């Protein structure tokens, strides 16, 4: 990937095909997980966005690596998926009643905000021109930053990263450990985020 730069009122960068497939696959899984948390007529999981199968082996390798580690990046059981707990943290861990009320009144709006942001980023990725050139409208900047944060949080959950010490521990794993490759994606997503933030100065 070539870093973001400001050009004619838009932010632009250049992705490799494999990077586009990887990002598209991760965003589709994130959207699917978020929508699975909506209560449909038959319970959670009934209102899902169809996910297009990625065309590149990189995403298939990601799924394979995470399955080898013991789980998919986004679990199929939304009610117990720890990713959802990280994306919608408990504001009052010592007061279950207050936490319940908080989520009851805010969860739908928070979920909608995350889905709208992820869809905006996905739409920009699907509009990439020949050569991997991606243009991000100014009004989508925050959507990209939020969504990149959410995807990185999901990866952090799967790698059991909760602080800097955990990051250092994962960074020192041997290359044949499945988490090592996932960590490289986690770090790369952070670089994409920093590249985008640098254009806001």
N, C-alpha and C positions, 0 to 999 in steps of 0.2 A: 504494500500500500504506500502511496505517496501522500504526505501530510496535507491536511486541509489548508486552503488559502482563500482569501476573500477576492472575489472577481465579479465585477458588474452586478453588484447588489446581491450576490449569492455566495455561498460557501461551496467550494468544490474540492474534490480529492479524487484519487484514482485507485481502484481496487483490482486485485487479481481475481480471476474467475473463481478460484477455490475459496478465496476470502468471501466473495459474494454468496456462494452456496452455503458456506459455514454460517455467516450472519443470518441469512434468510431462514435456514433451518432452525437456528436457535430462537429467532423471533417468532416463528410459527409455533414452536413448542411453548414458548412463554405465553402467547396469546391463547393457545388451546388450554393451558393450565388455568389461566385467569378466568376464561369463560366457563370452564368446568366448575368453577366455584359459584356460578350463578344458579339459583334454585329454579330449575325448569319444571314443567308439569309432572315429570317423573323423577324429580330429585336432581341433585347436582350432576353435571356432566351432560345434560341434554341440549344445552345451547353451546355448540362448539363450532369454531371456524374450521372449515375443511383445510387440511394442511397438504400443500403440494410436496411431493417427494423430491428431495434434493437430487440434482443430476450428477453431482461430483462425489468421488470416493472419499473425500476428506470428511464430509459429515457422517457418512456411513462408518468411517474409522472412529470418529468421535463417539458415536453410539456404541460401537463395539468395545472401545476402551472403557467407557463408563460401565457397560454391562459386565465387563470382566472385573471391574472394581467392585461390582455388587449392586448397581442400581443405574437407572437412567437419570439423565440430568433433571428431567421434570417427571416426577412420579405420577402414576396413573390413579392414585388414591388421593384426591384433593383434600379430603377431610383430615388426613393424617400427614400430608406431605409437608416436611419441614421447610421447604422453600416458601410455601404460603405463610408459614409462621414468621419467616424472616421478612417477607415482603409486606406483611401486615402485622407488625410487632404489637405485643400486648402493652398498652400504655400504663396499665395499673396492675402489675403482677401480684401485688398483695391485696387486691380488692377485686375478686372475680365479678361481683355484681356491677361495679363501675366499668370494668373492661367490657362486659357484655353489652351494657348500654352504649358505650362509646362505639363499639363495632356495629351495633344495630343501627345507629344513626349516621355513621360515616363510611362503613365498609363499601356500600354500593357506589358512592361517589369516588372513593379512592380507587376501587377496581376499574370503574369507567375511565378514570384519568389515565391509568396505566395501560389499558387496552387501546384507547385513542392514541396515546403517545407511541405505542409499539406499532400500531397500524400505519401511522404517519411515517415512521422510519422505514417500515417495510415497503410502503408505496414509493418512497424515494429510491430504495435499493432496486425495486423492480422497474424503475425508469432510467436506469443506468444506460448511458450511450455506449456505442462501440468503443472498445479500448478500455472499458472499465471506468469511464469518467462519470462521477456521481455529483450531482448538484443538490445542495440542501438549501431550501428557502430559509430566510432569516426566521420566519415564524415557526419553523420546525426545529430550530436549534435546541430549545429546551426539551422537546420530545425526544431527540436523539440522546441528550445528556441523561435524562431520566431513564430511558430504556436501557442504555448501556449500563447504568448503575444497577438496574434490576436484573439484567442478565449476569452481571458479575456477582451480584449477591447470590443468585441461584447456583453459580459455579462454586462460590465460596462454601455454601452449605454442603454441596456434594463432596467437597474436599475437606470438610470439617475445619474451615478457616474462620476464626472469630476475632483474631487480633494479629499484631505484627509478628509475634513469636510463632504463631501457626504458619504464617506466610513463609518465614525463614525456614521452618521445618520442612514444608513442602518443597521449597526451592532447592533444598539439599538432597532430595530423593534421587535415587539412580534413574537413568533415562528409561530403563525397562519397566519402571513402575507406572501404571496407567495414569496416576495423578500427575506425573511429571508433564505429560503432554497437555493435559487439561490445564495445568498451571500456566503453561506457555500461552494458551489461548486466553486465560484470565488476565495475564500480564499484557498481552497484545491489545485486548479490549480496553485496558486502562490507558494504553498509549493512544489509541484512537480517540478516547475521551479527552485526554490531555491535548492532543492535536486540535480538536475542535474548540476546546476552551481557550487555547492560545489565540484564536482568531477574534476573541471577544475583548481583548485588551485595547 
